[in-house]
Amino acid sequence: MSPAKGKAKVKTTASGKKVSYGQKGAKVKPGTKKGDAYCARSAGQMRSHPSAARNPNSPLRLSRKRWDCSGTKSRKT
């Protein structure tokens, strides 16, 4: 299964829905300044989009998981 055009990853939920997320070609390196900047930006989106913040299969939550976000910081694995 391939992601939607311009997206990097795809996840199939338990109900069979296909969720595409992440920028195609972007390098994800948790624990870096770039990661911290992403986590800080997306933390604001978590506040302004509560339905996406509650849904574990939303592109926002899946991307934050990929960056290993903990609040506004990106953790090094």
C-alpha positions, 0 to 999 in steps of 0.5 A: 500500500502506498501513501497519498501523493506528497506523503511519506508514510501510510498506516492502516487502522483496525477498521481498515481506513488508510491514513497518510502522514508525514512530508515526503522526503523529509528526514526525521531525526528525533532529539535534534533542534529540527525535531524540537522545532517540529514538536513545539509547532505541533504542540500548538496544533494539538491545542487548537485541534482537540479532535485530532489530539484525541484521535491516536490515528490522526496524521498529527499524532502519528507524526508526533510519534515518529518524531518522539515528541514529549510535550514541546521537545523531541527525545533522542531514542 
